[in-house]
């Protein structure tokens, strides 16, 4: 039986609206709303606008985090949606971000984090 701690979805968003990707207020609002729509509890928000362009930021949620790095000059955004537990639906967050950034093409991949199988658990003890 497989148990996991969380789901980490990586989004490669291409052909996005460059103006949106370069607007720190829109990017931050998009990421916070993605977390809320997915059912997450937002704890901290930190975003930075680069010169001459680009935005990076993180939304820390009780269930883990969402992060984004944008390259408006390429219409590209790299996004992580990492959620733990079963009360948050990360796909809702992914869909919201993709739609809000107006991505014409988006590739997603999921990494299961903290995979625990009773046959492979090795306890670490102080030694």
N, C-alpha and C positions, 0 to 999 in steps of 0.2 A: 504494500500500500504506500502510495506516494503522498507526502505532505510537503507543502511549500509555504514559505513565509509571505511571498509577494510576487507580483507580476510587474515586470519592467518593460514597457513598450517604447521602442525607439521609432521615431517618425522622421523620415527624410521627406520634407515638403518642398516640392519644386514648382517653378513657374507661379510663384505667389505674387501678390500685388506688392511691388516694391515700396510704395508709399506707406502701406500698412506696416510692413516689416521695419520701417525706419521711424515709426511713431511710437515712442516709449509708452505713451498713455494708452494707446490702442492695444499694444502688445501685452502690457501689464493687465489691462482689463480683460483681455481675451483669456489669459492664463488663469487669472483668479476665477473668472466665471466658469471656465472649464472644470476647475476643481470643485466649485460649488455645485454645478449641474450634475457632476458625477457622484455627489453625495459626500464629499470630503469636508473635513473641518480645517479651515485655513488658520494657521498659527502665525506665520511670518511671511513678509513679502519684500523682496529686494531686487531692484532693477537698475540697470545702468545704460545710458545712451552714449555710444562711442562717437568720436569725431574722426572722419567726416560722416560716417554712417554706421548703422548697426545697433542692435539692442541685445543685451543678455540679461537674464533674470531667473530667479527661482521663487517658487511658491512652496513654502514648507507647510505641509499638512500633517495632521496627527497620524495619518496613515502612510506617510513618507514624503514625496515631493514631486513637483513638476518643474522642469527647467527648459529654457529656450535660449538659442543663440541664432541671430539673424544676420544674413548677408544680403541686404537689399539690392546691391549691385548685381547679384546673381539670381535674385528672386527666390532665394533658398533659406529655409529655416531647419535647424536641427533641434528636435524636441524630444524630451524624455518625460514619460508619465510612469512613475513608480508608485504603486499602491500595495499596501499590505492588508490582510484580512479579507472579509467577504462583504463588507458593507458599502464599498465604493465600486462603481462600474467604470473602469478606466477607458472602455470603448466610447462611452459618452463624452469623456474629456477629449479623446483623440478626434472624434467626429466634429466636435465644436471648434477645436483649434484649426483643423484642416479647412473647415467651411469659412471660418472667420478670416483666415489668412488668404482665402481664395486660391488655394493650391489647385492647380490643374492636374497635378500628378503627385501622389504621395505613396511612398513605400513604408510599410510598417513591419517591424519584427518584434517578437515577444521573447523575453528572456525570463525564465522562471528563476526567482531568487530564493535562496535558503531552502534547497531541496533536501528534505530529510526522509530517508527511508530507514525503517527500523533495522534493516540488515546492514546498513552502511554507516550508521551513526557511531562516531568515535568520540567518546567523552574525553574532554581535556581536563586533567586534574593538575593542581600545583605539584611541582616536582622538585 
